[in-house]
């Protein structure tokens, strides 16, 4: 499956290396850290979506983070302290980063 955080409209600088920034982050961050990061972004986009004049754009970002959060939760409690990349491997989650 295509990674939930990948945005086909993203600028090319997000994919400028051998790995995407998302992939690099998932190799170092735990599932718990990513869950917290997602919750913060979900709150941010929900809170401000109608304040910036870009409501549709922010609501799409909100939806993106909700999908990723759902994916992280789907691996269960045993994955919480694992690095995301390791948890994906252990629980058979296959994502495409490009």
C-alpha positions in Angstrom: 0.0 0.0 0.0 1.1 3.6 -0.6 2.2 5.2 2.7 -0.6 7.2 4.2 1.6 10.3 4.7 2.7 10.5 1.1 1.1 13.3 -0.8 1.3 13.1 -4.5 1.1 16.9 -4.7 4.2 17.2 -2.4 7.2 19.1 -3.6 10.2 17.0 -4.8 12.4 18.1 -1.9 10.6 15.6 0.3 12.1 12.8 -1.8 15.5 14.2 -2.5 17.6 11.5 -1.0 17.8 7.7 -1.3 15.0 7.5 1.3 12.1 9.8 2.0 12.1 11.8 5.2 9.2 9.7 6.4 11.2 6.5 5.9 14.2 8.0 7.8 11.9 9.1 10.6 10.3 5.6 10.9 13.7 4.0 11.2 14.4 6.0 14.3 11.1 6.9 16.0 9.0 4.5 18.0 5.4 3.8 17.3 4.5 5.6 20.5 6.5 8.7 19.3 4.7 8.6 16.0 1.3 8.3 17.6 2.0 11.4 19.7 3.3 13.3 16.6 0.1 12.3 14.7 -2.2 13.4 17.5 -0.4 16.8 17.6 -0.8 17.3 13.9 -4.4 16.2 14.0 -5.2 18.7 16.7 -3.3 21.4 14.9 -5.1 20.9 11.6 -8.5 20.5 13.2 -8.0 23.6 15.4 -6.9 25.9 12.6 -8.6 24.6 9.5 -11.0 27.5 9.3 -8.6 30.2 10.5 -6.1 30.3 7.6 -8.3 30.4 4.6 -7.0 27.0 3.5 -9.7 24.9 5.1 -9.9 22.2 2.4 -6.1 21.8 2.4 -5.9 21.5 6.1 -8.8 19.1 6.3 -7.0 16.9 3.7 -3.9 17.0 5.9 -6.0 16.1 8.9 -7.4 13.1 7.1 -3.9 12.0 6.1 -2.7 12.0 9.7 -5.8 10.1 10.8 -5.1 7.4 8.3 -1.5 7.1 9.5 -2.7 7.0 13.1 -5.1 4.2 12.3 -2.3 2.3 10.7 0.0 2.7 13.8 -2.8 1.6 16.1 -3.6 -1.4 14.0 -0.4 -3.1 15.1 -1.5 -3.2 18.7 0.1 -2.4 22.1 3.0 -4.8 21.6 4.3 -2.5 18.9 4.2 0.7 20.9 7.9 0.8 21.9 9.3 -0.6 18.7 10.7 1.5 16.0 8.0 2.0 13.3 10.1 0.3 10.6 10.7 -2.7 12.8 7.0 -2.9 13.8 6.0 -2.7 10.1 8.3 -5.7 9.4 7.1 -7.7 12.4 3.4 -7.2 11.7 3.6 -7.6 8.0 2.7 -3.9 7.1 4.1 -3.2 3.6 4.2 0.4 2.6 5.6 2.1 -0.5 7.5 5.3 0.1 7.8 6.5 -3.5 
